[in-house]
Amino acid sequence: MSRSRFLPDNFTLSLVAVVVIATVLPCSGAVARGFEWLTTAAIALLFFLHGAKLSREAVIAGALHWRLHLLVVACTFALFPLLGWALKPVLSPLVTPDIYTGILFLCVLPATVQSAIAFVSVARGNIPAAICSASASTMLGVFITPFLVNLLVVPSSGGSGPGLDAIARILLQLMLPFVLGHLSRRWTAGFVKRHAARLKYVDQGSILLVVYTAFSAAVIEGLWSRVPPGALAGLVIACCVLLALALAITTYGSRALGFSKEDEITIVFCGSKKSLASGVPMAKVLFASHAVGAIVLPLMLFHQIQLMVCAVLAQRYARRAVPPSAGEAEPTAAPLRTG
């Protein structure tokens, strides 16, 4: 019997389990430093594999559709930050200041890669354009997200923003492994493709490590004493509002601009989603260790909500009528990932 699409997936349940373990058994001292080194190595491997997965041919095929990519980038790095800023008077009373800082951080992150492409495939959208847009969003996020954090997140939190050293750490820890992975495709692409099912545990394992170390530090600093149950309920509402507005604007905006249904699907799924795989490592680099737990909490919740809502939406798109000639080239649905 298959699991209902409304139930959390195994990875989400693992995230919850890790948060519980960090709450009961937080790491500290030498153990915490060991986990930090292990986490850094896992994240580097994660981005190396992302680079090795990126097909140059797919990028070239999708890159020609510049209007679509420009709109996706605008939704990811302009629409979301504007929504986070404009809705602050309405949503911030629902949560604590630390959590709303996490919501603003969520708004400046790049889009997902794997899950966005998977949803576009299920919905029979423009897959080459989705691959190009999602991958470009990840690469642009390495440069754009730190600057948006300085512009939007830091003034809200009252702290000091990431300087050039933080940007350099992002380039060293995230971008360099990504580029090396892409340059290694001649030797690694076949291996990555053959072992894709097993290598997904590198994605998930690195995120779980970051979440454990982040929440351990946050628990030691008194995270849960600063986050009342009412704030968690308010966070659910805030995430739902953000996602609903993003989905509505990308849907009706793409139609108003005259995009085809296939392009609309790509814009909706690439322009409304935020990356847990990129966001958690970036939070680890950009923020103090004790603050990361509260910062990534909104992202973890938004991640699950977007997966459930987009799964339903993708199935609705997939049921639309398709001309016989288009049906012959219908893509195969890809498995959902953690992106």
Helices and strands as residue ranges (DSSP letters): H 10-24, H 29-53, H 56-63, H 66-74, I 75-79, H 80-86, H 88-91, G 92-94, H 97-107, H 114-122, H 127-148, I 149-153, H 154-157, H 164-170, I 171-175, H 176-183, H 185-194, H 196-220, H 229-256, H 261-271, H 276-286, H 289-318, H 324-328
